[in-house]
Amino acid sequence: MIGSLVAGIFKMRTKSIVHRTLEDPGLKKSFQKYIDNTEKFRQELKDIGYSSKEDLKKALAKDKRVKNYIEI
Protein backbone atom coordinates (compact mmCIF):
# COMPACT_ATOMS: atom_id res chain seq x y z
CA MET A 1 0.00 0.00 0.00
CA ILE A 2 2.66 2.51 1.00
CA GLY A 3 4.89 1.29 -1.83
CA SER A 4 2.26 2.04 -4.48
CA LEU A 5 1.64 5.46 -2.94
CA VAL A 6 5.35 6.30 -2.99
CA ALA A 7 5.66 4.98 -6.56
CA GLY A 8 2.74 7.16 -7.67
CA ILE A 9 4.25 10.27 -6.09
CA PHE A 10 7.63 9.47 -7.63
CA LYS A 11 6.09 9.03 -11.12
CA MET A 12 4.14 12.28 -10.81
CA ARG A 13 7.20 14.22 -9.66
CA THR A 14 9.37 12.67 -12.38
CA LYS A 15 6.89 13.57 -15.11
CA SER A 16 6.81 17.14 -13.85
CA ILE A 17 10.60 17.44 -13.88
CA VAL A 18 10.89 15.90 -17.35
CA HIS A 19 8.15 18.16 -18.72
CA ARG A 20 9.85 21.29 -17.35
CA THR A 21 13.22 20.16 -18.66
CA LEU A 22 11.96 19.44 -22.17
CA GLU A 23 10.24 22.83 -22.31
CA ASP A 24 13.58 24.61 -21.75
CA PRO A 25 14.45 26.48 -25.00
CA GLY A 26 18.18 26.19 -24.36
CA LEU A 27 17.94 22.42 -24.07
CA LYS A 28 15.84 22.20 -27.24
CA LYS A 29 18.40 24.30 -29.09
CA SER A 30 21.29 22.16 -27.91
CA PHE A 31 19.47 18.95 -28.92
CA GLN A 32 18.79 20.40 -32.37
CA LYS A 33 22.42 21.47 -32.69
CA TYR A 34 23.52 17.94 -31.73
CA ILE A 35 21.22 16.42 -34.36
CA ASP A 36 22.44 18.82 -37.06
CA ASN A 37 26.10 18.23 -36.22
CA THR A 38 25.59 14.47 -36.21
CA GLU A 39 24.04 14.56 -39.67
CA LYS A 40 26.86 16.79 -40.91
CA PHE A 41 29.45 14.41 -39.46
CA ARG A 42 27.76 11.37 -41.05
CA GLN A 43 27.79 13.12 -44.41
CA GLU A 44 31.49 13.92 -44.01
CA LEU A 45 32.21 10.26 -43.23
CA LYS A 46 30.23 9.22 -46.28
CA ASP A 47 32.12 11.72 -48.46
CA ILE A 48 35.49 10.35 -47.40
CA GLY A 49 34.32 6.75 -47.78
CA TYR A 50 34.06 5.46 -44.23
CA SER A 51 30.44 4.35 -44.27
CA SER A 52 30.46 1.59 -46.91
CA LYS A 53 32.54 -0.01 -49.64
CA GLU A 54 30.58 1.83 -52.34
CA ASP A 55 31.16 5.17 -50.62
CA LEU A 56 34.87 4.40 -50.42
CA LYS A 57 34.96 3.72 -54.17
CA LYS A 58 33.14 6.99 -54.90
CA ALA A 59 35.42 8.96 -52.58
CA LEU A 60 38.52 7.48 -54.18
CA ALA A 61 37.17 8.20 -57.66
CA LYS A 62 36.57 11.88 -56.72
CA ASP A 63 40.01 12.37 -55.17
CA LYS A 64 42.52 13.60 -57.76
CA ARG A 65 45.48 12.61 -55.58
CA VAL A 66 44.57 8.90 -55.74
CA LYS A 67 45.38 7.30 -59.08
CA ASN A 68 44.13 3.90 -60.17
CA TYR A 69 43.40 2.17 -56.91
CA ILE A 70 43.25 -1.64 -56.93
CA GLU A 71 39.94 -3.21 -55.94
CA ILE A 72 40.34 -6.16 -53.61
N, CA, C and O atoms as a printed pandas DataFrame, in Angstrom:
     atom_number atom_name residue_name chain_id  residue_number  x_coord  y_coord  z_coord
0              1         N          MET        A               1    0.828   -1.182    0.000
1              2        CA          MET        A               1    0.000    0.000    0.000
2              3         C          MET        A               1    0.881    1.257    0.000
3              4         O          MET        A               1    0.716    2.130   -0.852
4              5         N          ILE        A               2    1.790    1.344    0.930
5              6        CA          ILE        A               2    2.664    2.514    1.004
6              7         C          ILE        A               2    3.585    2.554   -0.212
7              8         O          ILE        A               2    3.904    3.623   -0.732
8              9         N          GLY        A               3    4.011    1.359   -0.660
9             10        CA          GLY        A               3    4.895    1.289   -1.828
10            11         C          GLY        A               3    4.231    1.847   -3.078
11            12         O          GLY        A               3    4.869    2.568   -3.845
12            13         N          SER        A               4    2.965    1.525   -3.295
13            14        CA          SER        A               4    2.263    2.037   -4.476
14            15         C          SER        A               4    2.039    3.543   -4.361
15            16         O          SER        A               4    2.077    4.253   -5.366
16            17         N          LEU        A               5    1.809    4.028   -3.164
17            18        CA          LEU        A               5    1.643    5.464   -2.941
18            19         C          LEU        A               5    2.941    6.209   -3.252
19            20         O          LEU        A               5    2.932    7.235   -3.933
20            21         N          VAL        A               6    4.049    5.685   -2.748
21            22        CA          VAL        A               6    5.352    6.301   -2.994
22            23         C          VAL        A               6    5.683    6.246   -4.483
23            24         O          VAL        A               6    6.192    7.217   -5.044
24            25         N          ALA        A               7    5.396    5.111   -5.124
25            26        CA          ALA        A               7    5.659    4.975   -6.557
26            27         C          ALA        A               7    4.832    5.986   -7.358
27            28         O          ALA        A               7    5.339    6.579   -8.311
28            29         N          GLY        A               8    3.594    6.182   -6.990
29            30        CA          GLY        A               8    2.740    7.162   -7.670
30            31         C          GLY        A               8    3.269    8.578   -7.526
31            32         O          GLY        A               8    3.299    9.337   -8.495
32            33         N          ILE        A               9    3.682    8.933   -6.325
33            34        CA          ILE        A               9    4.247   10.268   -6.087
34            35         C          ILE        A               9    5.535   10.440   -6.883
35            36         O          ILE        A               9    5.765   11.493   -7.478
36            37         N          PHE        A              10    6.369    9.413   -6.893
37            38        CA          PHE        A              10    7.630    9.474   -7.631
38            39         C          PHE        A              10    7.367    9.668   -9.124
39            40         O          PHE        A              10    8.016   10.496   -9.763
40            41         N          LYS        A              11    6.417    8.908   -9.687
41            42        CA          LYS        A              11    6.093    9.034  -11.117
42            43         C          LYS        A              11    5.571   10.432  -11.438
43            44         O          LYS        A              11    5.954   11.023  -12.447
44            45         N          MET        A              12    4.702   10.957  -10.583
45            46        CA          MET        A              12    4.136   12.283  -10.808
46            47         C          MET        A              12    5.238   13.343  -10.777
47            48         O          MET        A              12    5.284   14.226  -11.634
48            49         N          ARG        A              13    6.110   13.249   -9.797
49            50        CA          ARG        A              13    7.201   14.222   -9.664
50            51         C          ARG        A              13    8.180   14.108  -10.841
51            52         O          ARG        A              13    8.663   15.118  -11.353
52            53         N          THR        A              14    8.464   12.886  -11.258
53            54        CA          THR        A              14    9.373   12.666  -12.380
54            55         C          THR        A              14    8.796   13.238  -13.669
55            56         O          THR        A              14    9.512   13.883  -14.435
56            57         N          LYS        A              15    7.529   13.012  -13.911
57            58        CA          LYS        A              15    6.889   13.566  -15.114
58            59         C          LYS        A              15    6.951   15.087  -15.111
59            60         O          LYS        A              15    7.176   15.705  -16.152
60            61         N          SER        A              16    6.754   15.684  -13.960
61            62        CA          SER        A              16    6.808   17.137  -13.846
62            63         C          SER        A              16    8.204   17.656  -14.171
63            64         O          SER        A              16    8.352   18.633  -14.906
64            65         N          ILE        A              17    9.223   17.005  -13.627
65            66        CA          ILE        A              17   10.603   17.436  -13.882
66            67         C          ILE        A              17   10.954   17.271  -15.356
67            68         O          ILE        A              17   11.549   18.167  -15.955
68            69         N          VAL        A              18   10.596   16.149  -15.937
69            70        CA          VAL        A              18   10.892   15.898  -17.352
70            71         C          VAL        A              18   10.168   16.911  -18.231
71            72         O          VAL        A              18   10.749   17.431  -19.184
72            73         N          HIS        A              19    8.929   17.191  -17.925
73            74        CA          HIS        A              19    8.153   18.156  -18.717
74            75         C          HIS        A              19    8.803   19.542  -18.670
75            76         O          HIS        A              19    8.950   20.197  -19.702
76            77         N          ARG        A              20    9.186   19.982  -17.480
77            78        CA          ARG        A              20    9.848   21.291  -17.348
78            79         C          ARG        A              20   11.188   21.311  -18.085
79            80         O          ARG        A              20   11.542   22.306  -18.716
80            81         N          THR        A              21   11.914   20.223  -18.001
81            82        CA          THR        A              21   13.222   20.155  -18.656
82            83         C          THR        A              21   13.080   20.207  -20.167
83            84         O          THR        A              21   13.833   20.917  -20.832
84            85         N          LEU        A              22   12.135   19.474  -20.715
85            86        CA          LEU        A              22   11.960   19.440  -22.165
86            87         C          LEU        A              22   11.383   20.738  -22.721
87            88         O          LEU        A              22   11.507   21.003  -23.917
88            89         N          GLU        A              23   10.765   21.535  -21.886
89            90        CA          GLU        A              23   10.240   22.830  -22.310
90            91         C          GLU        A              23   11.314   23.909  -22.347
91            92         O          GLU        A              23   11.072   24.999  -22.867
92            93         N          ASP        A              24   12.485   23.629  -21.809
93            94        CA          ASP        A              24   13.577   24.606  -21.752
94            95         C          ASP        A              24   14.087   24.894  -23.163
95            96         O          ASP        A              24   14.547   23.972  -23.837
96            97         N          PRO        A              25   14.021   26.155  -23.635
97            98        CA          PRO        A              25   14.450   26.476  -25.001
98            99         C          PRO        A              25   15.950   26.242  -25.228
99           100         O          PRO        A              25   16.360   25.888  -26.334
100          101         N          GLY        A              26   16.752   26.436  -24.206
101          102        CA          GLY        A              26   18.182   26.192  -24.355
102          103         C          GLY        A              26   18.480   24.725  -24.597
103          104         O          GLY        A              26   19.347   24.386  -25.403
104          105         N          LEU        A              27   17.767   23.859  -23.905
105          106        CA          LEU        A              27   17.944   22.424  -24.073
106          107         C          LEU        A              27   17.474   21.985  -25.459
107          108         O          LEU        A              27   18.128   21.178  -26.120
108          109         N          LYS        A              28   16.329   22.527  -25.894
109          110        CA          LYS        A              28   15.836   22.201  -27.236
110          111         C          LYS        A              28   16.842   22.615  -28.295
111          112         O          LYS        A              28   17.089   21.877  -29.248
112          113         N          LYS        A              29   17.425   23.802  -28.127
113          114        CA          LYS        A              29   18.399   24.303  -29.087
114          115         C          LYS        A              29   19.650   23.421  -29.114
115          116         O          LYS        A              29   20.193   23.133  -30.181
116          117         N          SER        A              30   20.097   22.999  -27.942
117          118        CA          SER        A              30   21.293   22.156  -27.909
118          119         C          SER        A              30   21.016   20.775  -28.494
119          120         O          SER        A              30   21.892   20.205  -29.144
120          121         N          PHE        A              31   19.821   20.221  -28.281
121          122        CA          PHE        A              31   19.467   18.950  -28.918
122          123         C          PHE        A              31   19.441   19.093  -30.438
123          124         O          PHE        A              31   19.941   18.226  -31.155
124          125         N          GLN        A              32   18.858   20.186  -30.927
125          126        CA          GLN        A              32   18.791   20.400  -32.373
126          127         C          GLN        A              32   20.190   20.580  -32.952
127          128         O          GLN        A              32   20.485   20.079  -34.037
128          129         N          LYS        A              33   21.043   21.289  -32.237
129          130        CA          LYS        A              33   22.422   21.474  -32.686
130          131         C          LYS        A              33   23.151   20.128  -32.744
131          132         O          LYS        A              33   23.914   19.874  -33.677
132          133         N          TYR        A              34   22.918   19.276  -31.758
133          134        CA          TYR        A              34   23.519   17.942  -31.735
134          135         C          TYR        A              34   23.056   17.123  -32.938
135          136         O          TYR        A              34   23.864   16.460  -33.588
136          137         N          ILE        A              35   21.764   17.169  -33.232
137          138        CA          ILE        A              35   21.217   16.419  -34.365
138          139         C          ILE        A              35   21.822   16.923  -35.669
139          140         O          ILE        A              35   22.227   16.126  -36.516
140          141         N          ASP        A              36   21.884   18.239  -35.836
141          142        CA          ASP        A              36   22.445   18.816  -37.059
142          143         C          ASP        A              36   23.914   18.458  -37.228
143          144         O          ASP        A              36   24.349   18.099  -38.322
144          145         N          ASN        A              37   24.681   18.557  -36.142
145          146        CA          ASN        A              37   26.103   18.232  -36.219
146          147         C          ASN        A              37   26.330   16.751  -36.499
147          148         O          ASN        A              37   27.275   16.389  -37.200
148          149         N          THR        A              38   25.469   15.897  -35.957
149          150        CA          THR        A              38   25.591   14.467  -36.214
150          151         C          THR        A              38   25.345   14.164  -37.684
151          152         O          THR        A              38   26.083   13.387  -38.291
152          153         N          GLU        A              39   24.319   14.768  -38.257
153          154        CA          GLU        A              39   24.041   14.557  -39.673
154          155         C          GLU        A              39   25.185   15.075  -40.547
155          156         O          GLU        A              39   25.559   14.441  -41.534
156          157         N          LYS        A              40   25.730   16.221  -40.179
157          158        CA          LYS        A              40   26.855   16.793  -40.914
158          159         C          LYS        A              40   28.068   15.855  -40.838
159          160         O          LYS        A              40   28.745   15.626  -41.841
160          161         N          PHE        A              41   28.335   15.319  -39.647
161          162        CA          PHE        A              41   29.453   14.406  -39.462
162          163         C          PHE        A              41   29.256   13.122  -40.259
163          164         O          PHE        A              41   30.202   12.619  -40.865
164          165         N          ARG        A              42   28.037   12.588  -40.263
165          166        CA          ARG        A              42   27.758   11.374  -41.047
166          167         C          ARG        A              42   27.987   11.623  -42.529
167          168         O          ARG        A              42   28.521   10.765  -43.232
168          169         N          GLN        A              43   27.585   12.794  -43.003
169          170        CA          GLN        A              43   27.786   13.124  -44.407
170          171         C          GLN        A              43   29.273   13.242  -44.717
171          172         O          GLN        A              43   29.717   12.802  -45.778
172          173         N          GLU        A              44   30.044   13.827  -43.811
173          174        CA          GLU        A              44   31.493   13.921  -44.014
174          175         C          GLU        A              44   32.127   12.531  -44.077
175          176         O          GLU        A              44   32.994   12.279  -44.914
176          177         N          LEU        A              45   31.695   11.628  -43.190
177          178        CA          LEU        A              45   32.213   10.260  -43.231
178          179         C          LEU        A              45   31.861    9.577  -44.548
179          180         O          LEU        A              45   32.671    8.847  -45.120
180          181         N          LYS        A              46   30.650    9.823  -45.016
181          182        CA          LYS        A              46   30.227    9.225  -46.279
182          183         C          LYS        A              46   31.056    9.789  -47.431
183          184         O          LYS        A              46   31.436    9.054  -48.343
184          185         N          ASP        A              47   31.336   11.091  -47.391
185          186        CA          ASP        A              47   32.117   11.722  -48.455
186          187         C          ASP        A              47   33.545   11.199  -48.518
187          188         O          ASP        A              47   34.127   11.110  -49.599
188          189         N          ILE        A              48   34.111   10.853  -47.370
189          190        CA          ILE        A              48   35.487   10.347  -47.396
190          191         C          ILE        A              48   35.534    8.826  -47.474
191          192         O          ILE        A              48   36.618    8.242  -47.505
192          193         N          GLY        A              49   34.375    8.180  -47.506
193          194        CA          GLY        A              49   34.321    6.752  -47.779
194          195         C          GLY        A              49   34.365    5.838  -46.583
195          196         O          GLY        A              49   34.739    4.674  -46.729
196          197         N          TYR        A              50   34.000    6.306  -45.406
197          198        CA          TYR        A              50   34.056    5.461  -44.225
198          199         C          TYR        A              50   32.758    4.718  -43.927
199          200         O          TYR        A              50   32.731    3.901  -43.007
200          201         N          SER        A              51   31.702    4.967  -44.655
201          202        CA          SER        A              51   30.436    4.352  -44.267
202          203         C          SER        A              51   30.140    3.049  -44.995
203          204         O          SER        A              51   29.432    2.202  -44.449
204          205         N          SER        A              52   30.657    2.855  -46.212
205          206        CA          SER        A              52   30.456    1.592  -46.910
206          207         C          SER        A              52   31.500    1.442  -48.015
207          208         O          SER        A              52   32.226    2.383  -48.334
208          209         N          LYS        A              53   31.559    0.261  -48.584
209          210        CA          LYS        A              53   32.535   -0.011  -49.637
210          211         C          LYS        A              53   32.241    0.845  -50.876
211          212         O          LYS        A              53   33.159    1.331  -51.537
212          213         N          GLU        A              54   30.966    1.020  -51.177
213          214        CA          GLU        A              54   30.585    1.827  -52.335
214          215         C          GLU        A              54   30.973    3.292  -52.142
215          216         O          GLU        A              54   31.435    3.952  -53.073
216          217         N          ASP        A              55   30.779    3.790  -50.922
217          218        CA          ASP        A              55   31.160    5.171  -50.616
218          219         C          ASP        A              55   32.671    5.353  -50.724
219          220         O          ASP        A              55   33.150    6.393  -51.176
220          221         N          LEU        A              56   33.412    4.331  -50.306
221          222        CA          LEU        A              56   34.872    4.397  -50.424
222          223         C          LEU        A              56   35.280    4.473  -51.889
223          224         O          LEU        A              56   36.171    5.244  -52.244
224          225         N          LYS        A              57   34.649    3.694  -52.728
225          226        CA          LYS        A              57   34.959    3.720  -54.168
226          227         C          LYS        A              57   34.663    5.102  -54.754
227          228         O          LYS        A              57   35.465    5.643  -55.516
228          229         N          LYS        A              58   33.507    5.672  -54.395
229          230        CA          LYS        A              58   33.139    6.995  -54.898
230          231         C          LYS        A              58   34.114    8.057  -54.405
231          232         O          LYS        A              58   34.509    8.942  -55.165
232          233         N          ALA        A              59   34.499    7.970  -53.139
233          234        CA          ALA        A              59   35.418    8.957  -52.575
234          235         C          ALA        A              59   36.788    8.859  -53.249
235          236         O          ALA        A              59   37.419    9.878  -53.531
236          237         N          LEU        A              60   37.236    7.658  -53.500
237          238        CA          LEU        A              60   38.521    7.484  -54.182
238          239         C          LEU        A              60   38.454    7.964  -55.628
239          240         O          LEU        A              60   39.423    8.523  -56.141
240          241         N          ALA        A              61   37.331    7.753  -56.278
241          242        CA          ALA        A              61   37.174    8.204  -57.660
242          243         C          ALA        A              61   37.160    9.732  -57.738
243          244         O          ALA        A              61   37.631   10.294  -58.727
244          245         N          LYS        A              62   36.628   10.419  -56.716
245          246        CA          LYS        A              62   36.573   11.881  -56.715
246          247         C          LYS        A              62   37.909   12.519  -56.363
247          248         O          LYS        A              62   38.170   13.661  -56.742
248          249         N          ASP        A              63   38.753   11.798  -55.647
249          250        CA          ASP        A              63   40.014   12.366  -55.170
250          251         C          ASP        A              63   41.056   12.334  -56.285
251          252         O          ASP        A              63   41.408   11.264  -56.780
252          253         N          LYS        A              64   41.541   13.495  -56.674
253          254        CA          LYS        A              64   42.520   13.602  -57.759
254          255         C          LYS        A              64   43.888   13.071  -57.354
255          256         O          LYS        A              64   44.685   12.687  -58.210
256          257         N          ARG        A              65   44.164   13.046  -56.050
257          258        CA          ARG        A              65   45.477   12.611  -55.579
258          259         C          ARG        A              65   45.640   11.094  -55.638
259          260         O          ARG        A              65   46.763   10.590  -55.632
260          261         N          VAL        A              66   44.519   10.362  -55.694
261          262        CA          VAL        A              66   44.566    8.899  -55.740
262          263         C          VAL        A              66   44.426    8.467  -57.187
263          264         O          VAL        A              66   43.429    8.776  -57.840
264          265         N          LYS        A              67   45.423    7.755  -57.689
265          266        CA          LYS        A              67   45.380    7.300  -59.076
266          267         C          LYS        A              67   45.218    5.792  -59.093
267          268         O          LYS        A              67   45.909    5.074  -58.370
268          269         N          ASN        A              68   44.318    5.327  -59.907
269          270        CA          ASN        A              68   44.127    3.897  -60.172
270          271         C          ASN        A              68   44.323    3.007  -58.947
271          272         O          ASN        A              68   45.336    2.320  -58.811
272          273         N          TYR        A              69   43.341    3.037  -58.072
273          274        CA          TYR        A              69   43.401    2.169  -56.914
274          275         C          TYR        A              69   43.012    0.744  -57.331
275          276         O          TYR        A              69   42.261    0.560  -58.289
276          277         N          ILE        A              70   43.518   -0.246  -56.618
277          278        CA          ILE        A              70   43.247   -1.642  -56.931
278          279         C          ILE        A              70   42.099   -2.110  -56.064
279          280         O          ILE        A              70   42.124   -1.947  -54.844
280          281         N          GLU        A              71   41.079   -2.700  -56.704
281          282        CA          GLU        A              71   39.937   -3.207  -55.944
282          283         C          GLU        A              71   40.260   -4.614  -55.470
283          284         O          GLU        A              71   40.695   -5.463  -56.247
284          285         N          ILE        A              72   40.041   -4.845  -54.187
285          286        CA          ILE        A              72   40.340   -6.162  -53.611
286          287         C          ILE        A              72   39.079   -6.979  -53.556
287          288         O          ILE        A              72   39.104   -8.124  -53.104
